[in-house]
């Protein structure tokens, strides 16, 4: 059985805890490997490695750090197909989706390569007579990242490239469900010239996480995952004096106005709801058509599209399937239980994905695209994040009712509106209490030079990920105000006869 271990000081390090957990191929249900779960002592060893490397790395010029990241970017691009296959084989998303994930992660690396400009600070002359002030953006020290299973490449690359570019060292704790990709990225960082100990990977569970949250040598923690865990991460790490950005759950709504191009909206909704089997924090899981006619037409077109949705293995010869399996058997059962709950709560189950069969993959974790109609606020399938290919239609009688429905929700991660009306779109962007908003864009994930983050219980902490907030999060500001005494300059050139 293939064993997956840790990465410390520029090399693979076997785990010594004697605790392992299985890694599965979601398309077959077969165990493909087992990953070592780090003990508290092993996690502290990784922190010590990063702490020792910090002194030299933080003093390296920003330009030299940037050049290493440029080399890393080129290496990831050269190995893109290999990495995408790793993602698909452990996560289950189709190959083209895995390539897209890697591309979005690389955009953050590209942004981080501009660190000589991003970390310049500010300067003011003569804030008082003969007094100047300037600021420094200095690195924090050891930073830690805890990433989820759904984006084993992109989410780690939201975290560590900017942290490293700013002069910090890093300990990455990936999901134990699909751990191979972050380890491969660590190898490529070393190949790019990153000094040993600057980037370390520790595989583990809560035992490792709690060390990262409490060890005084860790200065900052980044997290993406469910809201209950995000809240725990934020509270625990903050109580130990760390700065924290913890991104939690989501329930993203798409408003479809009566004037929208419905074919465009439906095509966008299919990808946003069912892409990556709905295992995205930015997935659209609630469609909010305004008006009964809009809702009826939307439902009819969605049913037609769902009849053609290709569900199957993530790695195939020929064209990709539209949707692969879910990550684990346990998660498959959880999604199925939500569908049963929706029926019990009185929502109309229009298309039941539980009835989907995939030829030759009886043991894979497959479920088809599912569609509910007449979903009401207060139902669990509206209030809770399902994290699967389940789309709910929640009808609204008016624009104002749609906005009120979304603003009343506890999550405020992403949302979008489809309309031809510029006034409606402008009002929506102003009134909606959500952190990331799209207009005729189904998944409004910001580009790397902007920052990613939601509102309300979708984010704990004041700073978002990547973009300008990413630089602010990974540095601390120091402001210097200085004045030098005048009149003591020594004349060094004498052209007259010296006298005494």
Secondary structure, 3 states (H helix, E strand, C coil): CCEECEEECCEEECCCCCCEEEEEECCCCEEEEEEECCCHHHHHHHHHHHHHHHHHHHHCCHHHHHHHHHHHHHHHHHCHHHHHHHHHHHHCCCHHHHHHHHHHHHHHHHHHCCHHHHCCCCEEEEEECCEEEEEEEEECCEEEEECCCCCCCHHHHHHHHHHHHCCCEEEEECCCCCCHHHHHHHHHHHHCCCCCCCEEECCCCHHHHHHHHHCCCEEEEEEECCHHHHHHHHHHHHHCCCEEEEECCCCEEEEECCCCCHHHHHHHHHHHHHHHHHCCCCCEEEEEEECHHHHHHHHHHHHHHHCCCCECCCCCCCCCCCECCCCCHHHHHHHHHHHHHHHHCCCEEEECHHHCCCCCCCCCCCCCCEEEECCCCCCHHHHCCCCCCEEEECCECCHHHHHHHHHCCCEECEEEEECCCHHHHHHHHHHCCCCEEEECCCCCCCCCCCCECCEECCEECCCCECHHHHHHHCEEEEEEEEECCCCCCCCCCCCCCCCC
